[in-house]
Amino acid sequence: MLTTSAFSLRPLPPLQFSLSLSRSLSLSKLLPPFRSRQPLPSRAHTMMNSSSTASSKTLTPDGGDRQRSQQNVVVMRHGDRIDNFEPLWAASAARPWDPPLVEAGKVRAFCTGRKLRTYLGFPIHRVLVSPFLRCIQTASEVVTALCAVDGDTLVNSDGVKIDPSKIKVSVEYGLCEMLNREAIRAGMAPKDGNFDFKISELAALLPAGTLDKSVERVYKELPQWEETVIGARTRYEQIIKALADKFPSENLLLVTHGEGVGVSVSAFLKDTTVYEVEYCAYSHLKRSISFGENRSFTAGDFEVFTSNGKTGISYYPSGAISDETLNQPDVV
């Protein structure tokens, strides 16, 4: 049985790497690695479209009419997808581009949710999730664990009672998989380019009472098929910032794909290259928020609070690997 669970990013000579998705399929496309960039300066905003604000008890007065707080954003990869464990699944699947989780993937997602609840040190207020089925199922398990009123010893969501008022969930197209042949396997993409996500059907898979129907998506539709890798990585960086700005008084969990999780580290941690993202791996970003009058706020730069290898993400300082290592062939 295939057991690979990591999204592997092996760097090759300058601005190239090999992406191994599973033991059953190794892509040798030459792609640029995750590269970090200098953070942008702090930005001033007016709060728009946020459906709720944090309690004043969570904010510390900072002189005059301004209040200062910290915003946390957790970016998480989905759980174990079925086509990495059952290679023949896609041959008869109605939607081969949209594999569900295997049961072990649901268990991993639920247990990761319990881990977040126990060890994060702050509450998650809102979850935003890619429309791909594996991400919806991952979010469902994680949200159940985060909202559970009992069952701290359970390993799956079966029969768990929840308090749906704790977290609100929305589907966000901007968090979707890279829509290109590097990410969607050969011959699996819909021939007409229509991925046909039915939001109402996906919403029905989320824990009852958690869907926030009032939220307007940042991306009104999916990105175009055959977006470039660089374009997709830019999208992931922008959607992380846009969602944080949309809900500045809330701590967020973004459930997305391996590439998006890698970008959540490399885009905000200077001179860093991410080379592996495991199933249900997650990063933790934090920034300061200063609130003013008329729902305005000023946001600081995101800082990365994710140690190498601790939460399933492996990275190293850019330029730290020798040319000899870079030229070693992949072993899958």
ZANU-577244 format. One line per field, with one value per residue (C-alpha): residue number from 0; residue in three letters; x, y, z. Coordinates in steps of 0.2 Angstrom, whole numbers, padded with zeros to 4 digits. Each point is the difference from the previous one (the first is absolute). Last residue first. Example, Ala and Ser with C-alpha at 12.3 -4.5 7.8 and 13.67 -1.06 7.14 Angstrom:
<zalos>
nr <- 1_0
rest <- SER_ALA
px <- 0068_-0006
py <- -0005_-0017
pz <- 0036_0003
</zalos>
This chain:
<zalos>
nr <- 331_330_329_328_327_326_325_324_323_322_321_320_319_318_317_316_315_314_313_312_311_310_309_308_307_306_305_304_303_302_301_300_299_298_297_296_295_294_293_292_291_290_289_288_287_286_285_284_283_282_281_280_279_278_277_276_275_274_273_272_271_270_269_268_267_266_265_264_263_262_261_260_259_258_257_256_255_254_253_252_251_250_249_248_247_246_245_244_243_242_241_240_239_238_237_236_235_234_233_232_231_230_229_228_227_226_225_224_223_222_221_220_219_218_217_216_215_214_213_212_211_210_209_208_207_206_205_204_203_202_201_200_199_198_197_196_195_194_193_192_191_190_189_188_187_186_185_184_183_182_181_180_179_178_177_176_175_174_173_172_171_170_169_168_167_166_165_164_163_162_161_160_159_158_157_156_155_154_153_152_151_150_149_148_147_146_145_144_143_142_141_140_139_138_137_136_135_134_133_132_131_130_129_128_127_126_125_124_123_122_121_120_119_118_117_116_115_114_113_112_111_110_109_108_107_106_105_104_103_102_101_100_99_98_97_96_95_94_93_92_91_90_89_88_87_86_85_84_83_82_81_80_79_78_77_76_75_74_73_72_71_70_69_68_67_66_65_64_63_62_61_60_59_58_57_56_55_54_53_52_51_50_49_48_47_46_45_44_43_42_41_40_39_38_37_36_35_34_33_32_31_30_29_28_27_26_25_24_23_22_21_20_19_18_17_16_15_14_13_12_11_10_9_8_7_6_5_4_3_2_1_0
rest <- VAL_VAL_ASP_PRO_GLN_ASN_LEU_THR_GLU_ASP_SER_ILE_ALA_GLY_SER_PRO_TYR_TYR_SER_ILE_GLY_THR_LYS_GLY_ASN_SER_THR_PHE_VAL_GLU_PHE_ASP_GLY_ALA_THR_PHE_SER_ARG_ASN_GLU_GLY_PHE_SER_ILE_SER_ARG_LYS_LEU_HIS_SER_TYR_ALA_CYS_TYR_GLU_VAL_GLU_TYR_VAL_THR_THR_ASP_LYS_LEU_PHE_ALA_SER_VAL_SER_VAL_GLY_VAL_GLY_GLU_GLY_HIS_THR_VAL_LEU_LEU_LEU_ASN_GLU_SER_PRO_PHE_LYS_ASP_ALA_LEU_ALA_LYS_ILE_ILE_GLN_GLU_TYR_ARG_THR_ARG_ALA_GLY_ILE_VAL_THR_GLU_GLU_TRP_GLN_PRO_LEU_GLU_LYS_TYR_VAL_ARG_GLU_VAL_SER_LYS_ASP_LEU_THR_GLY_ALA_PRO_LEU_LEU_ALA_ALA_LEU_GLU_SER_ILE_LYS_PHE_ASP_PHE_ASN_GLY_ASP_LYS_PRO_ALA_MET_GLY_ALA_ARG_ILE_ALA_GLU_ARG_ASN_LEU_MET_GLU_CYS_LEU_GLY_TYR_GLU_VAL_SER_VAL_LYS_ILE_LYS_SER_PRO_ASP_ILE_LYS_VAL_GLY_ASP_SER_ASN_VAL_LEU_THR_ASP_GLY_ASP_VAL_ALA_CYS_LEU_ALA_THR_VAL_VAL_GLU_SER_ALA_THR_GLN_ILE_CYS_ARG_LEU_PHE_PRO_SER_VAL_LEU_VAL_ARG_HIS_ILE_PRO_PHE_GLY_LEU_TYR_THR_ARG_LEU_LYS_ARG_GLY_THR_CYS_PHE_ALA_ARG_VAL_LYS_GLY_ALA_GLU_VAL_LEU_PRO_PRO_ASP_TRP_PRO_ARG_ALA_ALA_SER_ALA_ALA_TRP_LEU_PRO_GLU_PHE_ASN_ASP_ILE_ARG_ASP_GLY_HIS_ARG_MET_VAL_VAL_VAL_ASN_GLN_GLN_SER_ARG_GLN_ARG_ASP_GLY_GLY_ASP_PRO_THR_LEU_THR_LYS_SER_SER_ALA_THR_SER_SER_SER_ASN_MET_MET_THR_HIS_ALA_ARG_SER_PRO_LEU_PRO_GLN_ARG_SER_ARG_PHE_PRO_PRO_LEU_LEU_LYS_SER_LEU_SER_LEU_SER_ARG_SER_LEU_SER_LEU_SER_PHE_GLN_LEU_PRO_PRO_LEU_PRO_ARG_LEU_SER_PHE_ALA_SER_THR_THR_LEU_MET
px <- 0053_0019_0003_0016_0015_0004_-0005_0011_0015_-0005_0001_-0016_-0001_-0004_-0017_-0001_-0009_-0017_-0011_-0018_-0009_-0003_0017_0010_0008_-0008_-0016_-0003_0001_-0001_-0013_0003_-0010_-0018_-0008_-0019_-0015_-0017_-0006_0013_0016_0006_0019_0003_0016_0005_0001_0002_-0001_0003_-0009_0004_-0016_0008_0019_0008_0018_0013_-0003_0014_0003_0009_-0012_-0015_-0016_-0002_0010_-0012_-0017_0007_0003_-0018_-0007_0010_-0006_-0018_-0013_-0009_0002_-0003_-0003_0002_-0013_0001_0008_-0013_0001_0018_0005_-0010_0009_0017_-0002_-0008_0015_0013_-0010_-0003_0019_0003_-0013_0008_0017_-0006_-0009_-0019_-0005_-0018_-0006_-0002_-0017_-0014_-0005_0017_-0001_-0016_-0015_-0004_-0019_-0002_0011_0000_0002_-0018_0002_0018_0005_-0005_-0015_0011_0007_-0017_-0005_0017_-0002_0018_-0001_0019_-0004_0015_-0009_0011_-0002_0018_0005_0010_0017_-0001_-0007_0015_0013_-0013_-0008_-0013_0010_-0012_-0013_0002_-0006_-0016_-0005_-0013_-0006_-0001_-0005_0007_-0006_-0019_0000_0002_0004_-0005_0011_-0009_0013_0013_0015_0014_-0010_0008_-0006_-0018_-0009_-0006_0008_0002_0019_-0002_-0015_0009_0015_-0011_-0011_0016_0008_-0016_-0001_0019_-0001_-0016_0009_-0009_0014_-0004_-0002_-0002_-0005_0002_0015_0004_0018_0013_0003_0003_-0017_-0012_0014_0004_-0019_-0001_0015_-0009_-0015_0011_0010_-0016_-0007_0016_0000_-0018_0006_-0003_-0009_0007_-0005_0009_-0007_-0018_-0011_0013_0002_0019_0003_-0001_0013_0015_-0008_0011_0005_-0016_-0010_0007_0008_-0005_-0001_0014_-0001_0003_-0003_-0002_0002_-0005_0008_-0009_0002_-0013_-0001_-0011_0013_0014_0003_-0015_0002_-0012_-0007_-0012_-0007_-0008_0006_-0010_-0013_-0006_0016_-0006_0012_0012_0009_0018_0018_0014_0017_0014_0001_0011_0016_-0002_0000_0003_-0010_0010_-0001_-0007_0008_-0013_0006_-0017_0000_-0016_-0003_0012_-0009_0000_0019_0004_0017_0009_0006_0005_0019_0005_-0013_-0010_-0010_-0018_-0010_-0018_0000_-0011_0007_-0008_-0003_-0006
py <- 0041_0004_0016_0002_0010_0016_0011_-0009_0003_0018_0002_0004_0016_0012_0004_-0004_-0017_-0007_-0014_0002_-0014_0009_0000_-0003_0017_0011_0010_0017_0010_0019_0009_0019_0013_0004_0017_0001_0010_-0005_0018_0005_-0010_-0018_-0005_-0018_-0009_-0015_-0019_-0015_-0018_-0014_-0016_-0018_-0010_-0011_0004_0015_-0002_0011_0018_0012_0015_0016_0011_-0009_0008_-0007_-0016_-0005_0003_-0005_-0018_-0001_0006_-0013_-0014_0004_0010_0002_0018_0001_0018_0010_0015_0019_0002_-0009_0006_0005_-0017_-0007_0012_-0004_-0019_0003_0010_-0013_-0014_0010_0004_-0019_-0004_0013_-0007_-0017_0006_0000_-0014_0001_0017_0004_-0005_0012_0015_0000_0010_-0010_0010_-0006_0000_-0019_-0004_-0019_-0007_-0005_-0018_-0006_0002_-0013_0010_0015_-0011_-0003_0018_0005_-0010_-0001_-0004_-0001_0007_0000_-0009_-0015_-0002_-0002_-0018_-0004_0004_0004_0017_0008_0002_0000_0016_0007_0001_-0006_0011_0014_0014_-0009_0003_-0011_0007_-0007_0008_-0005_-0001_0001_-0017_-0008_-0018_-0017_-0014_-0015_-0005_0014_-0011_-0004_0002_0004_0018_-0006_0015_0017_-0001_0016_-0002_-0018_0002_0014_-0011_-0014_0011_0010_-0016_-0006_0017_-0001_-0017_0006_0014_0017_0007_0005_0014_-0003_0014_0003_-0011_0002_0004_-0011_-0011_-0016_-0008_0006_-0002_-0017_-0005_0007_-0010_-0016_0004_0002_-0016_-0010_0007_-0004_-0018_-0002_0005_0017_0005_0002_0015_-0001_-0018_0007_-0014_-0013_-0016_0002_0012_-0014_-0011_0008_-0004_0008_0016_0001_0000_0016_0001_0016_0018_0013_0013_0019_0007_0019_0009_0018_0010_0015_0019_0013_0018_0014_0008_-0011_-0018_-0008_-0019_-0011_-0017_0006_0012_-0016_-0004_0007_-0009_-0001_0008_0007_0015_0007_0015_-0003_0007_-0011_-0005_-0001_-0015_-0015_-0003_-0016_-0018_-0013_-0016_-0009_0004_-0015_-0013_-0014_-0017_-0006_-0015_-0011_-0015_0004_0016_0019_0001_0018_0003_0016_0015_0018_-0004_-0018_-0012_0001_-0015_0005_-0014_0000_-0013_-0014_-0015_-0016_-0010_-0018
pz <- -0023_-0001_-0009_-0009_0009_-0009_0014_0012_-0010_-0002_0018_0010_0011_-0014_0007_0018_0003_0001_0006_0004_0010_0016_0008_-0015_-0001_0014_-0005_0008_-0016_0001_-0010_-0002_0010_-0003_0002_0003_-0004_0006_0001_0014_0003_0001_0001_-0006_0004_-0011_0002_-0011_0005_-0013_-0002_-0005_-0003_-0013_0000_-0008_-0006_-0009_0007_-0005_0012_-0003_0010_0009_-0007_-0018_0004_0015_-0007_-0017_0006_0007_-0017_-0010_0011_-0002_0010_0017_0006_0019_0006_0016_-0001_0002_-0017_-0010_-0017_0002_0005_-0015_-0011_0007_-0002_-0017_-0006_0005_-0008_-0016_-0002_0002_-0013_-0012_0003_-0004_-0016_-0002_-0012_0004_0005_0018_0008_0002_0011_0008_0017_0004_0008_0017_0005_-0001_0014_0002_0017_0004_-0004_-0002_-0019_-0013_-0004_-0005_-0014_-0007_0000_-0007_-0016_-0007_-0018_-0005_-0017_-0011_-0014_0001_0019_0007_0003_-0016_0008_0018_0006_0009_-0013_-0013_0005_0012_0016_0013_0007_0014_-0011_-0003_0018_0009_0017_0018_0016_0017_0018_-0003_-0007_0017_-0004_0005_-0006_-0006_-0014_-0001_0001_0013_0016_0017_0001_-0004_0008_-0005_-0017_-0010_-0005_-0003_-0011_-0009_-0004_-0006_-0011_-0006_-0006_-0009_-0009_-0004_-0008_-0009_-0009_0004_0009_0018_0012_0018_0013_0018_0005_0018_0007_0009_-0015_0010_0005_-0014_-0013_0006_0000_-0018_-0005_0007_-0010_-0016_0003_0003_-0016_-0010_0007_-0007_-0017_-0005_-0016_-0017_-0011_-0017_-0003_0001_-0006_0006_-0009_-0005_0014_0014_-0009_0010_0017_0013_-0008_-0009_0017_0007_0017_0009_-0006_0003_0013_0002_0017_0001_0017_0003_0014_0008_0002_0004_-0007_0006_0010_0007_-0003_0008_0001_-0010_0004_0013_-0014_-0007_-0018_-0014_-0011_-0018_-0008_-0016_0001_0013_-0006_-0002_0003_-0005_0008_-0012_-0012_0006_-0010_-0010_0003_-0013_-0003_-0013_-0019_-0010_-0011_-0003_0005_0007_0010_0000_0010_0013_0003_-0004_-0004_-0006_-0008_0003_-0010_0003_0000_0000_0007_0015_0006_0005_0007_0004_0014_0005_-0009_0006_-0016_0004
</zalos>
